Amino acid sequence: IFDARKEPTTPAMEIYLTKEYCDEKNSKLIAEKIKEVRLKEILSEAKINFSDKKIELMINPKSIKHTHMSINTIAEKLSSKEYKVHVRDNSIVISAPNLDFKEIYKLKEKMKDAMISGIKGISQVLIIKRDSNYIILTSGSNLKEVIELKGVNREKTTTNNVYEMAEVFGIEAARQTIINEINKVLSSQGLDIDTRHLKLVADAMTVDGEIRGMTRMGIISKKSSILARASFETPINHFVNATIKGSRDELLSV
């Protein structure tokens, strides 16, 4: 959190729902629409017919129900100018007469990994009930697309990705996210630190409208005092650079 990394190690979201969608049935439906589904997850088998240069993807009828899509819609998503795609019973057949055997095998592997439904980046979903609210917890984060979904409460939905919060909701929301995330870590370790310290840190990291880490490249580089910068890390570099430029420290800061 203090380093202000672009990507959190474990990106996660808490998705709240609007009143009319806040029930068991709708929350399950929205969760299924959010979860990223790859073709391999709904396949029962993938075969290559080398003599006809065809790939046959057998779809599992039970798994496809959770994607809320028809087999024809999936076939449309997979179609391309390089090969022909058509549906036969419960399978999708891809004809690629112009490709050699190695390319056909590569195409089969690429197809298995193709994303067919859901929101990119959200690999797992879990529905929990807190008081009378149904909340969807996710592994992975994509705030921009999630809040566009019907039934999602944009005012309460959050992510632990500070940069996403800043991009979608602005720097004040990012500041609050930093405070919330530090609080979570401290309380889980049973530590009690005055909230003013947390607010001061969050303010320092976001004061100029951008998120800066507590690093020599972040907020430290913005300090006007050479001695303050040097007392953090790489002191010799700061002294040498200041000497070359003929900089001056008025000794006004701590």
C-alpha positions in Angstrom: 0.0 0.0 0.0 2.8 2.5 1.0 4.8 1.7 -2.1 1.6 2.6 -4.2 2.1 -0.4 -6.5 0.1 -0.2 -9.8 -1.3 -3.7 -9.2 -2.1 -5.1 -5.8 -0.8 -8.6 -5.1 -4.3 -9.8 -4.4 -6.7 -7.5 -6.3 -10.3 -7.8 -4.8 -13.6 -6.1 -5.0 -16.7 -5.8 -2.9 -19.7 -5.4 -5.1 -22.9 -4.1 -3.6 -26.3 -4.4 -5.3 -29.2 -2.0 -5.7 -32.4 -2.6 -3.7 -34.4 -4.4 -6.4 -31.5 -6.8 -7.2 -30.4 -7.4 -3.6 -31.8 -11.0 -3.2 -30.4 -14.5 -3.5 -31.5 -15.2 -7.1 -30.4 -11.9 -8.6 -27.1 -11.8 -6.8 -26.3 -15.3 -8.1 -27.2 -14.1 -11.6 -25.0 -11.0 -11.5 -22.1 -13.0 -10.0 -22.3 -15.4 -12.9 -22.3 -12.6 -15.4 -19.3 -11.0 -13.7 -17.1 -14.1 -13.4 -14.6 -14.5 -16.3 -15.3 -17.7 -18.1 -12.8 -19.3 -20.5 -13.9 -21.8 -23.2 -11.9 -24.6 -21.5 -14.2 -24.4 -18.5 -17.3 -25.4 -20.5 -15.6 -28.0 -22.7 -16.0 -31.7 -22.3 -13.5 -32.5 -25.1 -11.4 -30.8 -27.8 -10.5 -32.9 -30.8 -8.4 -32.2 -34.0 -9.3 -34.0 -37.2 -6.0 -33.6 -39.1 -7.2 -35.2 -42.4 -10.0 -32.6 -42.8 -8.1 -29.8 -40.9 -10.9 -29.4 -38.5 -11.1 -28.7 -34.7 -14.1 -30.0 -32.8 -15.0 -28.4 -29.5 -17.5 -30.5 -27.5 -19.5 -28.2 -25.2 -20.7 -29.5 -21.8 -24.5 -28.6 -21.6 -24.4 -28.3 -17.8 -21.5 -25.8 -17.7 -22.9 -23.7 -20.5 -26.1 -22.9 -18.5 -24.0 -20.8 -16.0 -22.7 -18.6 -18.7 -26.3 -17.6 -19.8 -25.3 -17.9 -23.4 -26.3 -20.1 -26.3 -23.8 -22.3 -28.2 -24.5 -20.1 -31.3 -23.5 -16.9 -29.4 -20.2 -18.6 -28.3 -19.6 -19.7 -31.9 -20.1 -16.1 -33.1 -17.5 -14.9 -30.5 -15.0 -17.4 -31.8 -15.5 -16.6 -35.5 -12.7 -15.0 -37.5 -11.7 -14.3 -41.2 -8.9 -16.9 -41.0 -11.2 -19.9 -40.4 -14.9 -21.0 -40.6 -16.9 -21.7 -37.5 -20.2 -23.6 -37.4 -22.3 -25.4 -34.8 -23.2 -29.1 -34.9 -25.4 -30.4 -32.1 -23.5 -29.8 -28.9 -20.2 -29.0 -30.5 -18.5 -26.1 -32.4 -16.6 -27.1 -35.5 -13.7 -24.9 -36.8 -12.5 -25.5 -40.3 -9.0 -24.2 -41.1 -8.0 -25.5 -44.5 -5.3 -22.8 -45.0 -3.4 -23.7 -41.8 -0.7 -26.3 -41.4 -0.8 -28.9 -38.6 1.3 -27.0 -36.2 -0.9 -23.9 -36.6 -4.0 -26.0 -36.2 -2.7 -27.3 -32.9 -1.8 -23.7 -31.8 -5.3 -22.5 -32.8 -6.9 -25.3 -30.6 -4.9 -24.2 -27.6 -5.7 -20.5 -28.2 -9.4 -21.4 -28.5 -9.4 -23.2 -25.2 -8.1 -20.1 -23.5 -10.6 -17.7 -25.3 -12.7 -15.7 -23.0 -16.4 -16.2 -23.8 -18.3 -14.4 -21.0 -17.9 -12.3 -17.8 -15.6 -9.3 -17.1 -11.9 -9.5 -17.8 -9.7 -9.8 -14.7 -12.3 -11.3 -12.4 -11.3 -14.9 -11.9 -13.5 -15.9 -8.8 -16.7 -14.7 -7.2 -18.3 -15.4 -3.8 -21.7 -14.2 -2.6 -22.0 -13.4 1.1 -24.9 -12.1 3.2 -24.0 -9.2 5.5 -27.0 -8.1 7.6 -29.8 -8.1 5.0 -27.5 -7.3 2.0 -26.1 -9.7 -0.5 -22.6 -8.7 -1.5 -20.4 -10.2 -4.2 -16.7 -10.6 -3.3 -14.3 -11.1 -6.2 -10.8 -12.2 -6.8 -9.5 -9.8 -9.4 -10.6 -6.3 -10.1 -12.2 -4.3 -13.0 -14.1 -1.4 -11.4 -14.8 0.5 -14.7 -16.8 -2.4 -16.2 -18.4 -3.7 -13.1 -20.2 -0.4 -12.2 -21.7 -0.3 -15.7 -23.6 -3.5 -15.0 -27.4 -3.3 -14.3 -28.1 -4.0 -10.6 -24.7 -2.9 -9.3 -24.8 -0.1 -6.7 -22.1 2.3 -7.9 -22.1 4.3 -4.7 -21.0 1.5 -2.5 -18.9 -0.8 -4.8 -15.2 -0.7 -4.0 -11.9 -2.2 -5.0 -8.6 -2.5 -3.2 -6.8 -1.2 -6.3 -6.1 2.4 -5.4 -5.3 3.5 -9.0 -8.6 2.1 -10.3 -10.4 4.1 -7.5 -8.6 7.2 -8.5 -9.4 6.7 -12.2 -13.1 5.9 -11.8 -14.1 7.9 -8.7 -11.3 10.5 -8.3 -8.4 11.2 -5.9 -10.6 11.7 -2.8 -11.9 8.1 -3.2 -8.3 6.9 -3.7 -7.3 8.7 -0.4 -10.1 7.0 1.5 -9.2 3.6 -0.1 -5.6 4.0 1.2 -7.0 4.7 4.7 -9.4 1.7 4.6 -6.7 -0.7 3.3 -4.2 0.3 6.0 -6.9 -0.1 8.6 -7.7 -3.6 7.4 -4.1 -4.7 7.7 -3.6 -3.1 11.1 -6.8 -4.4 12.6 -6.1 -8.0 11.3 -2.8 -7.8 13.2 -4.4 -6.4 16.3 -2.5 -3.1 16.1 -4.1 0.1 17.2 -2.7 3.2 15.6 -4.2 6.7 15.8 -6.4 7.4 12.8 -4.7 10.8 12.4 -1.5 9.1 11.4 -3.3 7.1 8.7 -5.0 10.3 7.4 -1.8 12.1 7.3 -0.1 9.4 5.3 -3.0 9.2 2.9 -3.0 13.0 2.5 0.8 13.0 1.8 0.4 10.3 -0.8 -2.5 12.0 -2.7 -2.0 15.8 -2.0 -1.0 16.8 -5.5 -3.9 14.9 -7.2 -1.8 11.9 -8.1 -1.0 8.8 -6.1 2.6 8.7 -4.9 4.3 6.0 -2.9 6.3 6.5 0.3 9.4 5.9 -1.7 12.4 8.0 -3.0 10.7 8.1 -6.4 7.4 9.1 -4.8 6.6 11.7 -2.2 10.3 12.0 -1.0 11.4 13.3 -4.5 8.9 16.2 -4.1 10.4 17.5 -0.8 12.1 20.9 -1.2 14.7 20.2 1.5 17.8 18.4 0.3 18.6 17.1 3.8 15.1 15.8 4.2 15.5 13.9 0.9 18.9 12.7 1.8 17.8 11.4 5.2 15.4 8.9 3.5 17.6 6.9 1.1 20.6 7.3 -1.2 22.0 10.3 0.7 25.2 10.6 -1.3 23.3 10.9 -4.6 21.2 13.8 -3.2 24.3 15.6 -1.9 26.2 15.1 -5.2 23.3 16.3 -7.3 22.6 19.3 -5.1 26.3 20.2 -5.2 26.4 20.0 -9.0 23.3 22.2 -9.3 24.4 24.6 -6.6 21.1 24.0 -4.7 20.5 25.5 -1.3 18.7 24.2 1.8 17.1 26.9 3.9 16.7 24.4 6.9 13.0 25.3 7.2 11.6 21.8 7.5 11.8 19.2 10.2 
